[in-house]
Amino acid sequence: MLRTPQNKPNLIIYQTIERITSSGKLSRRDYLLLTSTLLSDEKITDEERHQINRIFDYVQVGRLKFVD
């Protein structure tokens, strides 16, 4: 099945979130990707928005490390 351009950013976000949660680390690049996704006019689902916010919450409570 071919992916449309609309699905590509969503796939990248999903893969990024999976990598962050499995490694326990948030890189500066990942942080910028997630932040820009939230602040841009890109269409993301409520579930994706929730997952991104959960990543930031995990950083605040120390469940994820912020690394360069």
Residue pairs with C-beta under 8 A, 6 or more apart in sequence:
3 11
6 43
9 37
9 42
9 44
10 44
10 45
10 48
12 33
13 33
13 34
13 37
13 44
13 48
13 51
13 52
14 48
16 30
16 33
16 34
17 34
17 51
17 52
17 55
19 30
20 26
20 30
20 55
20 64
21 55
21 58
21 64
24 63
24 64
24 65
25 64
25 65
25 66
25 67
26 55
26 59
26 64
26 65
26 66
26 67
27 67
27 68
28 66
28 67
28 68
31 66
34 52
34 55
34 56
37 44
37 48
37 52
38 44
38 49
38 52
38 53
44 52
55 64
58 64
59 66
